[in-house]
């Protein structure tokens, strides 16, 4: 039996993350040297509080000589949709509105079919994230211990997004730079594992290897 969905203190989680990033021996956000991923869950209602924390953390790291790359999943999705052309976007919106009038469920299914290919798989948003990481790594060669990638604005991808899949697709392509996924949702214990529910709405997913700061 699992515990009820919950969240710990965001302040404490961010403080723990900051301490681990600035460890004297180098970032220790993971017990695996070649798998430097972590997840920071937060309540969707705390989106602006989370952004404040990340601005402060980023400013502190930059002042300490670090390089920090913020990645907005929302921005990447918008860029992908815009790339399909104005005519396609107009047709997409018109069709969704027409379906919504008859059946909101059909409208959501239609959007999922049209938008999911831009998000899912190794050639989806994960590919765009990898390109940004490769460019960033080239700017900070041999400085993996003083660089950080913050992947955020995931809430804009609801309900089409599975963070576990994204992390799998970028695994091995991050140049060993620490990566932290900012995850809007809730968590619960399922046996010895921690399951995350995206936006607190989707079925909890326990398919995670990274450390989860809760």
BALOBA-1460 file (C-alpha; in Angstrom, 3 decimals):
// residues 214
<rec num="1" residu="x" x="0.000" y="0.000" z="0.000"/>
<rec num="2" residu="x" x="1.343" y="3.460" z="-0.910"/>
<rec num="3" residu="x" x="1.257" y="6.592" z="1.156"/>
<rec num="4" residu="x" x="-1.047" y="9.445" z="0.171"/>
<rec num="5" residu="x" x="0.389" y="11.839" z="-2.460"/>
<rec num="6" residu="x" x="2.428" y="14.548" z="-0.794"/>
<rec num="7" residu="x" x="5.287" y="17.006" z="-1.021"/>
<rec num="8" residu="x" x="8.013" y="17.899" z="1.412"/>
<rec num="9" residu="x" x="9.310" y="21.378" z="2.133"/>
<rec num="10" residu="x" x="10.491" y="23.082" z="-1.043"/>
<rec num="11" residu="x" x="12.819" y="25.290" z="0.986"/>
<rec num="12" residu="x" x="14.498" y="22.243" z="2.523"/>
<rec num="13" residu="x" x="14.735" y="20.408" z="-0.790"/>
<rec num="14" residu="x" x="16.385" y="23.377" z="-2.518"/>
<rec num="15" residu="x" x="18.781" y="23.839" z="0.408"/>
<rec num="16" residu="x" x="19.779" y="20.170" z="0.202"/>
<rec num="17" residu="x" x="20.303" y="20.443" z="-3.553"/>
<rec num="18" residu="x" x="22.450" y="23.542" z="-3.168"/>
<rec num="19" residu="x" x="24.572" y="21.866" z="-0.485"/>
<rec num="20" residu="x" x="25.144" y="18.801" z="-2.660"/>
<rec num="21" residu="x" x="26.019" y="20.840" z="-5.726"/>
<rec num="22" residu="x" x="28.631" y="22.817" z="-3.817"/>
<rec num="23" residu="x" x="30.203" y="19.849" z="-2.057"/>
<rec num="24" residu="x" x="33.989" y="20.179" z="-1.764"/>
<rec num="25" residu="x" x="34.560" y="16.967" z="-3.704"/>
<rec num="26" residu="x" x="32.288" y="18.116" z="-6.529"/>
<rec num="27" residu="x" x="28.542" y="17.815" z="-7.168"/>
<rec num="28" residu="x" x="27.104" y="14.804" z="-5.375"/>
<rec num="29" residu="x" x="23.490" y="14.893" z="-6.557"/>
<rec num="30" residu="x" x="23.816" y="11.225" z="-7.486"/>
<rec num="31" residu="x" x="25.576" y="8.218" z="-6.018"/>
<rec num="32" residu="x" x="26.644" y="7.285" z="-9.558"/>
<rec num="33" residu="x" x="29.531" y="9.328" z="-10.936"/>
<rec num="34" residu="x" x="28.469" y="8.788" z="-14.547"/>
<rec num="35" residu="x" x="24.774" y="9.396" z="-13.936"/>
<rec num="36" residu="x" x="24.424" y="12.963" z="-12.741"/>
<rec num="37" residu="x" x="20.682" y="13.416" z="-12.752"/>
<rec num="38" residu="x" x="18.351" y="14.620" z="-10.010"/>
<rec num="39" residu="x" x="14.675" y="15.543" z="-9.758"/>
<rec num="40" residu="x" x="13.265" y="18.353" z="-7.643"/>
<rec num="41" residu="x" x="9.490" y="17.873" z="-7.244"/>
<rec num="42" residu="x" x="7.354" y="20.837" z="-6.233"/>
<rec num="43" residu="x" x="3.671" y="21.637" z="-5.983"/>
<rec num="44" residu="x" x="2.317" y="23.208" z="-9.204"/>
<rec num="45" residu="x" x="0.877" y="25.929" z="-6.952"/>
<rec num="46" residu="x" x="4.466" y="26.811" z="-5.971"/>
<rec num="47" residu="x" x="5.610" y="27.536" z="-9.527"/>
<rec num="48" residu="x" x="6.591" y="31.137" z="-8.806"/>
<rec num="49" residu="x" x="8.197" y="30.214" z="-5.504"/>
<rec num="50" residu="x" x="10.227" y="27.565" z="-7.330"/>
<rec num="51" residu="x" x="11.355" y="30.124" z="-9.915"/>
<rec num="52" residu="x" x="12.456" y="32.471" z="-7.119"/>
<rec num="53" residu="x" x="14.506" y="29.685" z="-5.555"/>
<rec num="54" residu="x" x="16.122" y="28.843" z="-8.895"/>
<rec num="55" residu="x" x="16.995" y="32.479" z="-9.584"/>
<rec num="56" residu="x" x="18.712" y="32.705" z="-6.205"/>
<rec num="57" residu="x" x="20.526" y="29.413" z="-6.706"/>
<rec num="58" residu="x" x="21.610" y="30.431" z="-10.202"/>
<rec num="59" residu="x" x="22.852" y="33.829" z="-9.038"/>
<rec num="60" residu="x" x="24.868" y="32.179" z="-6.257"/>
<rec num="61" residu="x" x="26.426" y="29.644" z="-8.611"/>
<rec num="62" residu="x" x="27.260" y="32.271" z="-11.235"/>
<rec num="63" residu="x" x="28.901" y="34.422" z="-8.560"/>
<rec num="64" residu="x" x="30.963" y="31.384" z="-7.600"/>
<rec num="65" residu="x" x="32.239" y="30.967" z="-11.149"/>
<rec num="66" residu="x" x="29.790" y="28.323" z="-12.332"/>
<rec num="67" residu="x" x="28.070" y="28.060" z="-15.676"/>
<rec num="68" residu="x" x="24.299" y="27.472" z="-15.493"/>
<rec num="69" residu="x" x="22.035" y="26.534" z="-18.401"/>
<rec num="70" residu="x" x="18.269" y="26.952" z="-17.821"/>
<rec num="71" residu="x" x="16.217" y="24.890" z="-20.290"/>
<rec num="72" residu="x" x="12.552" y="25.767" z="-20.758"/>
<rec num="73" residu="x" x="10.530" y="22.814" z="-22.045"/>
<rec num="74" residu="x" x="7.672" y="25.208" z="-22.708"/>
<rec num="75" residu="x" x="9.844" y="27.301" z="-25.018"/>
<rec num="76" residu="x" x="11.096" y="24.234" z="-26.873"/>
<rec num="77" residu="x" x="7.542" y="22.990" z="-27.461"/>
<rec num="78" residu="x" x="6.362" y="26.383" z="-28.716"/>
<rec num="79" residu="x" x="9.315" y="26.568" z="-31.103"/>
<rec num="80" residu="x" x="8.497" y="23.114" z="-32.466"/>
<rec num="81" residu="x" x="4.834" y="23.951" z="-33.013"/>
<rec num="82" residu="x" x="5.648" y="27.290" z="-34.663"/>
<rec num="83" residu="x" x="8.008" y="25.485" z="-37.012"/>
<rec num="84" residu="x" x="5.019" y="23.591" z="-38.473"/>
<rec num="85" residu="x" x="3.760" y="26.838" z="-40.020"/>
<rec num="86" residu="x" x="0.971" y="29.342" z="-39.384"/>
<rec num="87" residu="x" x="-1.529" y="27.517" z="-41.589"/>
<rec num="88" residu="x" x="-1.037" y="24.277" z="-39.684"/>
<rec num="89" residu="x" x="-1.421" y="26.034" z="-36.310"/>
<rec num="90" residu="x" x="-4.621" y="27.773" z="-37.434"/>
<rec num="91" residu="x" x="-6.085" y="24.472" z="-38.624"/>
<rec num="92" residu="x" x="-5.045" y="22.754" z="-35.384"/>
<rec num="93" residu="x" x="-6.745" y="25.372" z="-33.199"/>
<rec num="94" residu="x" x="-9.914" y="25.424" z="-35.322"/>
<rec num="95" residu="x" x="-10.235" y="21.643" z="-35.244"/>
<rec num="96" residu="x" x="-9.647" y="21.476" z="-31.489"/>
<rec num="97" residu="x" x="-12.327" y="24.113" z="-30.837"/>
<rec num="98" residu="x" x="-14.840" y="22.317" z="-33.027"/>
<rec num="99" residu="x" x="-14.216" y="18.992" z="-31.309"/>
<rec num="100" residu="x" x="-14.339" y="20.597" z="-27.857"/>
<rec num="101" residu="x" x="-17.853" y="21.885" z="-28.499"/>
<rec num="102" residu="x" x="-19.011" y="18.309" z="-29.117"/>
<rec num="103" residu="x" x="-16.784" y="16.344" z="-26.759"/>
<rec num="104" residu="x" x="-13.889" y="17.766" z="-24.665"/>
<rec num="105" residu="x" x="-12.422" y="14.264" z="-24.398"/>
<rec num="106" residu="x" x="-12.170" y="13.937" z="-28.181"/>
<rec num="107" residu="x" x="-10.554" y="17.358" z="-28.364"/>
<rec num="108" residu="x" x="-7.884" y="16.315" z="-25.863"/>
<rec num="109" residu="x" x="-7.257" y="13.054" z="-27.732"/>
<rec num="110" residu="x" x="-6.876" y="15.016" z="-30.979"/>
<rec num="111" residu="x" x="-4.346" y="17.376" z="-29.404"/>
<rec num="112" residu="x" x="-2.446" y="14.454" z="-27.935"/>
<rec num="113" residu="x" x="-2.176" y="12.810" z="-31.357"/>
<rec num="114" residu="x" x="-0.934" y="16.029" z="-32.940"/>
<rec num="115" residu="x" x="1.357" y="17.290" z="-30.193"/>
<rec num="116" residu="x" x="2.803" y="14.057" z="-28.794"/>
<rec num="117" residu="x" x="5.150" y="13.487" z="-31.785"/>
<rec num="118" residu="x" x="6.791" y="16.838" z="-31.002"/>
<rec num="119" residu="x" x="7.435" y="15.743" z="-27.417"/>
<rec num="120" residu="x" x="7.969" y="12.009" z="-27.281"/>
<rec num="121" residu="x" x="10.815" y="9.770" z="-28.373"/>
<rec num="122" residu="x" x="14.511" y="10.425" z="-28.941"/>
<rec num="123" residu="x" x="13.698" y="12.810" z="-31.810"/>
<rec num="124" residu="x" x="11.198" y="14.823" z="-29.790"/>
<rec num="125" residu="x" x="11.965" y="17.539" z="-27.265"/>
<rec num="126" residu="x" x="14.752" y="15.363" z="-25.874"/>
<rec num="127" residu="x" x="16.711" y="15.980" z="-29.086"/>
<rec num="128" residu="x" x="16.384" y="19.738" z="-28.612"/>
<rec num="129" residu="x" x="17.555" y="19.431" z="-25.011"/>
<rec num="130" residu="x" x="20.596" y="17.446" z="-26.138"/>
<rec num="131" residu="x" x="21.527" y="20.118" z="-28.693"/>
<rec num="132" residu="x" x="21.400" y="22.820" z="-26.025"/>
<rec num="133" residu="x" x="23.515" y="20.717" z="-23.686"/>
<rec num="134" residu="x" x="26.130" y="20.012" z="-26.357"/>
<rec num="135" residu="x" x="26.452" y="23.724" z="-27.151"/>
<rec num="136" residu="x" x="26.653" y="24.585" z="-23.457"/>
<rec num="137" residu="x" x="29.280" y="21.901" z="-22.780"/>
<rec num="138" residu="x" x="31.426" y="23.271" z="-25.601"/>
<rec num="139" residu="x" x="31.447" y="26.644" z="-23.844"/>
<rec num="140" residu="x" x="32.672" y="25.062" z="-20.589"/>
<rec num="141" residu="x" x="35.101" y="22.311" z="-21.580"/>
<rec num="142" residu="x" x="36.506" y="20.226" z="-18.741"/>
<rec num="143" residu="x" x="34.310" y="21.991" z="-16.180"/>
<rec num="144" residu="x" x="31.636" y="19.391" z="-15.491"/>
<rec num="145" residu="x" x="32.072" y="19.957" z="-11.752"/>
<rec num="146" residu="x" x="31.189" y="23.643" z="-12.071"/>
<rec num="147" residu="x" x="28.310" y="23.567" z="-14.497"/>
<rec num="148" residu="x" x="24.619" y="22.859" z="-14.055"/>
<rec num="149" residu="x" x="21.616" y="22.290" z="-16.309"/>
<rec num="150" residu="x" x="18.178" y="23.159" z="-14.935"/>
<rec num="151" residu="x" x="15.295" y="21.718" z="-16.954"/>
<rec num="152" residu="x" x="12.070" y="23.524" z="-16.102"/>
<rec num="153" residu="x" x="8.664" y="24.799" z="-17.251"/>
<rec num="154" residu="x" x="7.515" y="21.200" z="-17.636"/>
<rec num="155" residu="x" x="3.979" y="22.062" z="-16.554"/>
<rec num="156" residu="x" x="3.296" y="23.547" z="-19.997"/>
<rec num="157" residu="x" x="3.588" y="20.040" z="-21.444"/>
<rec num="158" residu="x" x="0.781" y="18.588" z="-19.323"/>
<rec num="159" residu="x" x="-0.762" y="16.077" z="-20.001"/>
<rec num="160" residu="x" x="1.543" y="14.958" z="-22.810"/>
<rec num="161" residu="x" x="4.784" y="14.582" z="-20.867"/>
<rec num="162" residu="x" x="6.598" y="11.755" z="-19.081"/>
<rec num="163" residu="x" x="9.774" y="12.967" z="-17.424"/>
<rec num="164" residu="x" x="11.166" y="9.454" z="-17.029"/>
<rec num="165" residu="x" x="11.153" y="9.064" z="-20.808"/>
<rec num="166" residu="x" x="12.885" y="12.423" z="-21.306"/>
<rec num="167" residu="x" x="15.680" y="11.501" z="-18.905"/>
<rec num="168" residu="x" x="16.173" y="8.152" z="-20.635"/>
<rec num="169" residu="x" x="16.549" y="9.840" z="-24.012"/>
<rec num="170" residu="x" x="19.159" y="12.342" z="-22.821"/>
<rec num="171" residu="x" x="21.067" y="9.818" z="-20.686"/>
<rec num="172" residu="x" x="24.632" y="9.446" z="-21.979"/>
<rec num="173" residu="x" x="24.419" y="12.727" z="-23.898"/>
<rec num="174" residu="x" x="24.919" y="15.272" z="-21.131"/>
<rec num="175" residu="x" x="28.743" y="15.348" z="-21.132"/>
<rec num="176" residu="x" x="28.568" y="14.319" z="-17.439"/>
<rec num="177" residu="x" x="27.215" y="17.754" z="-16.497"/>
<rec num="178" residu="x" x="24.812" y="17.660" z="-13.523"/>
<rec num="179" residu="x" x="21.176" y="17.861" z="-14.698"/>
<rec num="180" residu="x" x="18.267" y="18.762" z="-12.418"/>
<rec num="181" residu="x" x="14.687" y="18.328" z="-13.614"/>
<rec num="182" residu="x" x="12.231" y="20.693" z="-11.936"/>
<rec num="183" residu="x" x="9.126" y="18.547" z="-11.614"/>
<rec num="184" residu="x" x="5.639" y="19.976" z="-10.902"/>
<rec num="185" residu="x" x="3.693" y="17.246" z="-9.162"/>
<rec num="186" residu="x" x="3.386" y="15.029" z="-6.095"/>
<rec num="187" residu="x" x="5.178" y="11.964" z="-4.809"/>
<rec num="188" residu="x" x="4.332" y="8.844" z="-2.848"/>
<rec num="189" residu="x" x="6.128" y="5.814" z="-1.512"/>
<rec num="190" residu="x" x="5.517" y="2.546" z="-3.310"/>
<rec num="191" residu="x" x="7.474" y="-0.051" z="-1.383"/>
<rec num="192" residu="x" x="11.133" y="0.946" z="-1.549"/>
<rec num="193" residu="x" x="10.600" y="3.266" z="-4.519"/>
<rec num="194" residu="x" x="9.327" y="6.819" z="-4.886"/>
<rec num="195" residu="x" x="6.609" y="7.366" z="-7.488"/>
<rec num="196" residu="x" x="5.938" y="10.774" z="-9.033"/>
<rec num="197" residu="x" x="2.600" y="12.027" z="-10.334"/>
<rec num="198" residu="x" x="2.957" y="14.720" z="-12.991"/>
<rec num="199" residu="x" x="0.956" y="17.789" z="-11.925"/>
<rec num="200" residu="x" x="-0.580" y="15.574" z="-9.248"/>
<rec num="201" residu="x" x="-2.992" y="14.332" z="-11.912"/>
<rec num="202" residu="x" x="-1.392" y="11.515" z="-13.894"/>
<rec num="203" residu="x" x="-0.893" y="7.987" z="-12.604"/>
<rec num="204" residu="x" x="2.206" y="7.908" z="-10.365"/>
<rec num="205" residu="x" x="5.314" y="6.774" z="-12.254"/>
<rec num="206" residu="x" x="8.097" y="4.963" z="-10.374"/>
<rec num="207" residu="x" x="10.374" y="4.449" z="-13.368"/>
<rec num="208" residu="x" x="13.172" y="6.705" z="-12.125"/>
<rec num="209" residu="x" x="16.883" y="6.251" z="-11.494"/>
<rec num="210" residu="x" x="17.815" y="9.813" z="-10.444"/>
<rec num="211" residu="x" x="17.904" y="11.045" z="-6.892"/>
<rec num="212" residu="x" x="14.643" y="12.746" z="-5.945"/>
<rec num="213" residu="x" x="14.931" y="15.734" z="-3.591"/>
<rec num="214" residu="x" x="11.899" y="15.549" z="-1.315"/>
